[in-house]
Amino acid sequence: MSDIEATPISTPRLDLLPLQAQHAEEMATVLASPDLYTFTGGSPPAPQELRARYERMIAGSPDPAVSWCNWVIRHRDEGCLAGTVQATISTGSSPAAEVAWVVGRPWQGRGIAAEAALALITWLRQQSVQTVIAHIHPRHQASAAVARAAGLTPTSYRHDGERRWRLLL
């Protein structure tokens, strides 16, 4: 398995578009609610900070055995960005991906994160990934619901206070 790159993914309502630096300004607005950082820490990024982060992410992992795949979530009917999904894929004899998602406050509660996470997992299966992992704060019920809807199940393993969720493909 060689370097894996994000490619466009479509669902009935969403387009998952490979991350580009120019998404930073609109995404800074999407990520502007301080509530989004309750369980992960941090604070809303400024557009220039987000652009620099996106440029580092797009440059890729310094480890040749790891691929960073990142997408913005575009809500097709509304014609705007609504969040992100990402997968850090470790290649090797048993390829695995650690996934994460975030959806801006105005779009929460509408199944967007679950739809995007399911589409991401379908894409990962096509890349021959065998295990999907997510780390979720034990009090983050909305994120746990997304993981459950995407087929992941909680494990007893904890890392930095978060519970590991896993799906074997």
Secondary structure, 3 states (H helix, E strand, C coil): CCCCCCCCEECCCEEEEECCHHHHHHHHHHCCCHHHHCCCCCCCCCHHHHHHHHHHHHHCCCCCCEEEEEEEEEECCCCEEEEEEEEEEECCCCCEEEEEEEECHHHCCCCHHHHHHHHHHHHHHHCCCCEEEEEECCCCHHHHHHHHHCCCEEEEEEECCEEEEEEEC
